[in-house]
Amino acid sequence: MKKTILISVLFFTLAMLQAQQTYFGVDLSYVNEMEDCGADFKENNVSKDVYEIFADHNCDLVRLRLWHSPSWYDNLNSGNRYSDLADVKRSIQRAKGEGMKVLLDFHLSDTWADPGNQVVPAAWSAVVDSLDRLKDSLYNYIYRTLDELDGEGLLPEMVQIGNETNKGILLSQAANGAGWQLDWTRNAALFNEAIRAVRDIEAQTNKTIQVMIHIADPKHADWYTENFISNGVTDFDIVGISYYHQWHGDNSIIQVGTIIENLIRDHGKDVMIVETGYPWTSGWDDNASNIISTAHPSYSPLSPAQQERWLTDLSTEVLASGGIGLIYWEPAWVSTNCSSQWAQGSHYENATFFDFQDNLQPDGGIEWLEKTATSIEEVGIYDPFDVSFISNQEFTFSNSSAGQQGAIDLNLYNLNGQLILNKEILPTQAKSYYQINPLPKGIYYFQLMLDGNPVKQQKAVILD
């Protein structure tokens, strides 16, 4: 009896959770630059708009980085600037034109912001040591950027305050070069001011914008989230995490799932893997060294199919653990004759979704976006019963004890407790197939009742 009560309580606790939107997206920040440098994206060897390619393969979120004033581009290649506001507007328009939502990543720097570099934009260097003046610059920058985007119909659905902010944000050159140190009083004040600007735009436009913080390495996510909250930064919606096997391989996919579960349980925030990547080859197509090349032993040798399998397994674990999705970093950073800040070509062509002729690899990472995959987690006690999705519109019920007496009721719920299906199963049916209306990707729960008592629950995750 105690076990039956536990199952029932667990089910109805989970069922009362807020229904959540799930996302499978890509970061396409490099696309405009690659196209200007001659990249010709193709599908089935036919040229095709790359945003259309991803939309056609079920991508629903595009992430775009925004640098404040990337003046270093002025002396690179043709002198055009990218990932500034003008370029980002062009990218948002392309994403929204294909029906995809947008995550705008404020790097809050003129160049790459990452765990080791968080240099304040040059325009604010004179006020970097005056917290009140720096807060004013930050607020106005974010507010005016979003206000301008809204005026052109380009307001993003999601905003990221900083990029991989393990070191904090908006540091002077001296502080950035002094190694890791984090002044939480200063950091919290800056984050709260940035978030206030977003919320003021929400109030002005009556449009919802989700706010994300971003942490590199899953094993650090809990410590940072706890410190954000304990230092008064609470008005954010999502914890975004970078997870690459190349750098974070001491966390297995299963361990990442546990970290996500704990974050949700302990802090009550949504969680997303906002950056990841996995190579399909150890080869290269230019003079630029590749930044990721390490293969996971269970997903080797490297191949497009292994890239897809790694992504599908990671996504399944993320959703099964309560996370809201995953974004693949720069699947279109192909090689061209142009140079980066460091070398000619791309540092990532071996981890894109395209071959070295810019043709989409149909059995590679792109297939992850199309997968109708499920992950079943049993939390019940009655072993003879099993339920499995075959697709997002068909499932099977199995009863290994077909002679079991008593009516079996099968209930299917979404995450907010809405009953989607109720079906009585005949005791003599060993295996049954059921068609249902197509379900959107997300988390669902099957509940099995025997003679009016709950005996088993299974969680099912639909990736498409």
C-alpha positions, 0 to 999 in steps of 0.5 A: 500500500505504501508503494502505491501511495508513493507512486500516486503522489509522485505522479500527481506532483509531477503532473501539476508542474507547469507545462514547458516549451522545449527547444532544439536549436542551432547557433548560426552567428557565423552564417552571414560572414561565411556566405559573404566569404563564398560559402554555398550551402547545399542540400542534396547538392542543390544550393539552398538558403541555410536558414531554410535548411534548418527550418525544414529539418525542425529547428525551432530556435536560432541563437545569435551572438551580439558584440558591442563594437567588434572593430577588429573586423575592420582590418580582417578580410573585406573589412565588414563587421559581423555579430554587431547590431546591424548584422544581428538584425539581418540574422534575426530577420532570416530566422523569423522569416523561416518561423524560428524563434531567436535567442539573443546572446549579449556577449557584453564585449567587443570580442569573444566572451568565455570562461577566461575572457570577459573584457568590457567594451572599449566604449565603457572602459572609462567607467569600468571602475565606477559601478553606478556609471557602468550599470547605467551604460549596461542598462541603456545598451540592453534597453535601447538594443531591444527597443530598436529591435522591437521597433523593427519587428525583431524582438527576440523571444529569449535573451542571454545576459553574458556568455559563459560568465564563470568569471563574471562580466564587464571586467577591465583589461587588468582585472581580466588578466589577473586570473579568476576572481569573482566579486559577487557584489559587483557581478550581481548588481550588473546582472540585475541591472541588465535583467531590469532592462529586459523586464522594462522592455517586456512591460513596454511591449507587453511581450514575453522575453525569457532571460538566461544566465550562461555557465560553462561546464555542467559540474560548475552549474549548481555552484554558480546558480546557487551564488547568483540566487544567494546574491540576489540575482533571482529574476531569470528564467533559464540556466544555460550550460555549455557542455562539450565532450572536448572540455567537459568530458569528465561529465558523462551524458548521464551525469549531465542529466543528474546535474540538470535534475538537481538544478531544477529541484534545488533552484526551480529554474528551467535548464538548457544545454545552450552550447554543445558540439561533436565532431564528425571527422578528425580531418580538416579542410584549411589551415586553421586548427580545429578547436574540437577533435576528441572522440568519446569512446562510446561514439567513435570512430568519428563519423556523421552517424556518431555525431547524430547519435551523440546529439540524440542521446544527449537530447534524450537525457536532457529532456528526460531529466526535465531540461527544456532543450539543446542548442548546437553551436555553429553547425554552419561554420564551414571553411572558406578563403577568409580568415578568423582572428587566428588563421585562414579558414574555419576552426570548426569545419569538422564539427558542422553539419556539412561536408567539406563541399558545404553539402548537408550530410543527411546522416549527420547532426541534422538528423538529430533535429528530425528524430522522433526519439523517446526515453522511457523512465519507469517509476512504477512497480508492476513489471508485467506492464510496459508502454512505449512510443513508436512515434509521436502519434503511435504507442504500444501497450504490452502485458507480459501477464496476459491472463491478469484479471481486472480492468487495466486503464491507461491514462496519458498526461502532459506535464501540466496534468492535462489528460490526453488519452484514457483507454481501457485495455482488455486483460487478454491483450498481450500487446496492443497498438494505439494511434493518437493525434500527433503530439508536440515534442515534450515530456509526457506521463503514462499512468496505468491503473489496475482495478482503480489503483495506480500501479505504474507510471512511465515518463516518455520524452518525445524529441519531435 
